[in-house]
Amino acid sequence: MISNALKWRAKPERCGRKWKTTIKMDRRITRMAKAQPIISSRMIKDSLELPVSTVTVRRRLCEANLFSRIPRKVPLFKKKKRHVQKRLQFAKERNCNKKYTKNLDYSG
């Protein structure tokens, strides 16, 4: 009984494989994701030059309660883009603004 008590050792805090990222790397990942919510996990990995995969970056973001690195809002069309102007012109010629310009914010 006493010999068992003397041989007993506390278990390490973490079991399993060691992490590739450090605590500082994890903080940098979450800080960048909070600063730029539309940025993807691949862009985070490339800009911070991390030696890990994009899946690891996503896991670290999930641990920080920052899920889904796919932007929920897409940027609006700009008037300068040629395909948007042609789309508007097509709709004006046929008097069917609702059908062809419903996704354009400035179609008025």
CNS distance restraints for C-alpha pairs under 8 A (distance, minus, plus):
assign (resid   1 and name CA) (resid   5 and name CA) 6.50 0.50 0.50
assign (resid   2 and name CA) (resid   6 and name CA) 6.30 0.50 0.50
assign (resid   3 and name CA) (resid   7 and name CA) 6.32 0.50 0.50
assign (resid   4 and name CA) (resid   8 and name CA) 6.23 0.50 0.50
assign (resid  20 and name CA) (resid  51 and name CA) 7.91 0.50 0.50
assign (resid  20 and name CA) (resid  52 and name CA) 6.88 0.50 0.50
assign (resid  21 and name CA) (resid  25 and name CA) 5.82 0.50 0.50
assign (resid  21 and name CA) (resid  26 and name CA) 6.62 0.50 0.50
assign (resid  21 and name CA) (resid  52 and name CA) 7.56 0.50 0.50
assign (resid  22 and name CA) (resid  26 and name CA) 6.33 0.50 0.50
assign (resid  23 and name CA) (resid  27 and name CA) 6.27 0.50 0.50
assign (resid  24 and name CA) (resid  28 and name CA) 6.26 0.50 0.50
assign (resid  25 and name CA) (resid  29 and name CA) 6.19 0.50 0.50
assign (resid  26 and name CA) (resid  30 and name CA) 6.32 0.50 0.50
assign (resid  26 and name CA) (resid  60 and name CA) 6.38 0.50 0.50
assign (resid  27 and name CA) (resid  31 and name CA) 5.98 0.50 0.50
assign (resid  28 and name CA) (resid  32 and name CA) 6.12 0.50 0.50
assign (resid  29 and name CA) (resid  33 and name CA) 6.28 0.50 0.50
assign (resid  29 and name CA) (resid  44 and name CA) 6.85 0.50 0.50
assign (resid  29 and name CA) (resid  48 and name CA) 7.91 0.50 0.50
assign (resid  29 and name CA) (resid  57 and name CA) 7.25 0.50 0.50
assign (resid  29 and name CA) (resid  60 and name CA) 7.62 0.50 0.50
assign (resid  29 and name CA) (resid  61 and name CA) 7.27 0.50 0.50
assign (resid  30 and name CA) (resid  34 and name CA) 6.13 0.50 0.50
assign (resid  30 and name CA) (resid  60 and name CA) 7.77 0.50 0.50
assign (resid  30 and name CA) (resid  61 and name CA) 6.18 0.50 0.50
assign (resid  30 and name CA) (resid  64 and name CA) 6.85 0.50 0.50
assign (resid  30 and name CA) (resid  66 and name CA) 7.79 0.50 0.50
assign (resid  31 and name CA) (resid  35 and name CA) 6.18 0.50 0.50
assign (resid  32 and name CA) (resid  36 and name CA) 6.12 0.50 0.50
assign (resid  32 and name CA) (resid  44 and name CA) 7.17 0.50 0.50
assign (resid  33 and name CA) (resid  37 and name CA) 5.48 0.50 0.50
assign (resid  33 and name CA) (resid  38 and name CA) 7.95 0.50 0.50
assign (resid  33 and name CA) (resid  39 and name CA) 6.74 0.50 0.50
assign (resid  33 and name CA) (resid  44 and name CA) 7.56 0.50 0.50
assign (resid  33 and name CA) (resid  61 and name CA) 7.94 0.50 0.50
assign (resid  33 and name CA) (resid  66 and name CA) 7.79 0.50 0.50
assign (resid  37 and name CA) (resid  69 and name CA) 7.87 0.50 0.50
assign (resid  37 and name CA) (resid  71 and name CA) 7.43 0.50 0.50
assign (resid  38 and name CA) (resid  69 and name CA) 7.13 0.50 0.50
assign (resid  38 and name CA) (resid  70 and name CA) 7.00 0.50 0.50
assign (resid  38 and name CA) (resid  71 and name CA) 4.86 0.50 0.50
assign (resid  38 and name CA) (resid  72 and name CA) 7.76 0.50 0.50
assign (resid  39 and name CA) (resid  43 and name CA) 6.39 0.50 0.50
assign (resid  39 and name CA) (resid  44 and name CA) 6.96 0.50 0.50
assign (resid  39 and name CA) (resid  69 and name CA) 6.80 0.50 0.50
assign (resid  39 and name CA) (resid  70 and name CA) 7.75 0.50 0.50
assign (resid  39 and name CA) (resid  71 and name CA) 7.34 0.50 0.50
assign (resid  40 and name CA) (resid  44 and name CA) 6.36 0.50 0.50
assign (resid  40 and name CA) (resid  69 and name CA) 5.07 0.50 0.50
assign (resid  40 and name CA) (resid  70 and name CA) 6.29 0.50 0.50
assign (resid  40 and name CA) (resid  71 and name CA) 7.76 0.50 0.50
assign (resid  41 and name CA) (resid  45 and name CA) 6.19 0.50 0.50
assign (resid  41 and name CA) (resid  54 and name CA) 5.67 0.50 0.50
assign (resid  41 and name CA) (resid  55 and name CA) 7.90 0.50 0.50
assign (resid  41 and name CA) (resid  57 and name CA) 6.12 0.50 0.50
assign (resid  41 and name CA) (resid  58 and name CA) 6.25 0.50 0.50
assign (resid  41 and name CA) (resid  69 and name CA) 6.05 0.50 0.50
assign (resid  42 and name CA) (resid  46 and name CA) 6.15 0.50 0.50
assign (resid  42 and name CA) (resid  54 and name CA) 5.49 0.50 0.50
assign (resid  43 and name CA) (resid  47 and name CA) 5.95 0.50 0.50
assign (resid  44 and name CA) (resid  48 and name CA) 6.07 0.50 0.50
assign (resid  44 and name CA) (resid  57 and name CA) 7.83 0.50 0.50
assign (resid  45 and name CA) (resid  49 and name CA) 5.78 0.50 0.50
assign (resid  45 and name CA) (resid  50 and name CA) 5.36 0.50 0.50
assign (resid  45 and name CA) (resid  52 and name CA) 7.55 0.50 0.50
assign (resid  45 and name CA) (resid  53 and name CA) 7.54 0.50 0.50
assign (resid  45 and name CA) (resid  54 and name CA) 6.45 0.50 0.50
assign (resid  45 and name CA) (resid  57 and name CA) 6.95 0.50 0.50
assign (resid  46 and name CA) (resid  50 and name CA) 6.80 0.50 0.50
assign (resid  52 and name CA) (resid  56 and name CA) 6.34 0.50 0.50
assign (resid  52 and name CA) (resid  57 and name CA) 7.41 0.50 0.50
assign (resid  53 and name CA) (resid  57 and name CA) 6.68 0.50 0.50
assign (resid  54 and name CA) (resid  58 and name CA) 6.27 0.50 0.50
assign (resid  55 and name CA) (resid  59 and name CA) 6.23 0.50 0.50
assign (resid  56 and name CA) (resid  60 and name CA) 6.28 0.50 0.50
assign (resid  57 and name CA) (resid  61 and name CA) 6.28 0.50 0.50
assign (resid  58 and name CA) (resid  62 and name CA) 6.15 0.50 0.50
assign (resid  58 and name CA) (resid  67 and name CA) 7.69 0.50 0.50
assign (resid  58 and name CA) (resid  68 and name CA) 7.85 0.50 0.50
assign (resid  58 and name CA) (resid  69 and name CA) 7.52 0.50 0.50
assign (resid  59 and name CA) (resid  63 and name CA) 6.30 0.50 0.50
assign (resid  60 and name CA) (resid  64 and name CA) 6.45 0.50 0.50
assign (resid  61 and name CA) (resid  65 and name CA) 6.32 0.50 0.50
assign (resid  61 and name CA) (resid  66 and name CA) 5.01 0.50 0.50
assign (resid  61 and name CA) (resid  67 and name CA) 6.37 0.50 0.50
assign (resid  62 and name CA) (resid  66 and name CA) 5.24 0.50 0.50
assign (resid  62 and name CA) (resid  67 and name CA) 5.16 0.50 0.50
assign (resid  76 and name CA) (resid 104 and name CA) 7.70 0.50 0.50
assign (resid  76 and name CA) (resid 105 and name CA) 7.30 0.50 0.50
assign (resid  77 and name CA) (resid  81 and name CA) 7.52 0.50 0.50
assign (resid  77 and name CA) (resid  84 and name CA) 7.28 0.50 0.50
assign (resid  77 and name CA) (resid 104 and name CA) 6.81 0.50 0.50
assign (resid  77 and name CA) (resid 105 and name CA) 7.74 0.50 0.50
assign (resid  78 and name CA) (resid  84 and name CA) 7.69 0.50 0.50
assign (resid  79 and name CA) (resid  84 and name CA) 6.72 0.50 0.50
assign (resid  79 and name CA) (resid  85 and name CA) 6.72 0.50 0.50
assign (resid  80 and name CA) (resid  84 and name CA) 7.89 0.50 0.50
assign (resid  80 and name CA) (resid  85 and name CA) 7.52 0.50 0.50
assign (resid  81 and name CA) (resid  85 and name CA) 6.63 0.50 0.50
assign (resid  82 and name CA) (resid  86 and name CA) 6.28 0.50 0.50
assign (resid  83 and name CA) (resid  87 and name CA) 6.10 0.50 0.50
assign (resid  84 and name CA) (resid  88 and name CA) 6.26 0.50 0.50
assign (resid  85 and name CA) (resid  89 and name CA) 6.14 0.50 0.50
assign (resid  86 and name CA) (resid  90 and name CA) 6.06 0.50 0.50
assign (resid  87 and name CA) (resid  91 and name CA) 6.27 0.50 0.50
assign (resid  87 and name CA) (resid 100 and name CA) 6.93 0.50 0.50
assign (resid  87 and name CA) (resid 101 and name CA) 7.46 0.50 0.50
assign (resid  88 and name CA) (resid  92 and name CA) 6.14 0.50 0.50
assign (resid  88 and name CA) (resid  97 and name CA) 7.89 0.50 0.50
assign (resid  88 and name CA) (resid 100 and name CA) 7.41 0.50 0.50
assign (resid  88 and name CA) (resid 101 and name CA) 6.62 0.50 0.50
assign (resid  88 and name CA) (resid 107 and name CA) 7.58 0.50 0.50
assign (resid  89 and name CA) (resid  93 and name CA) 6.19 0.50 0.50
assign (resid  90 and name CA) (resid  94 and name CA) 6.49 0.50 0.50
assign (resid  91 and name CA) (resid  95 and name CA) 5.85 0.50 0.50
assign (resid  91 and name CA) (resid  96 and name CA) 5.27 0.50 0.50
assign (resid  91 and name CA) (resid  97 and name CA) 5.29 0.50 0.50
assign (resid  91 and name CA) (resid  99 and name CA) 7.96 0.50 0.50
assign (resid  91 and name CA) (resid 100 and name CA) 5.84 0.50 0.50
assign (resid  91 and name CA) (resid 101 and name CA) 7.11 0.50 0.50
assign (resid  92 and name CA) (resid  96 and name CA) 6.73 0.50 0.50
assign (resid  92 and name CA) (resid  97 and name CA) 6.55 0.50 0.50
assign (resid  96 and name CA) (resid 100 and name CA) 6.74 0.50 0.50
assign (resid  97 and name CA) (resid 101 and name CA) 5.40 0.50 0.50
assign (resid  97 and name CA) (resid 102 and name CA) 7.31 0.50 0.50
assign (resid  98 and name CA) (resid 102 and name CA) 5.29 0.50 0.50
assign (resid 101 and name CA) (resid 107 and name CA) 6.22 0.50 0.50
assign (resid 102 and name CA) (resid 107 and name CA) 7.82 0.50 0.50
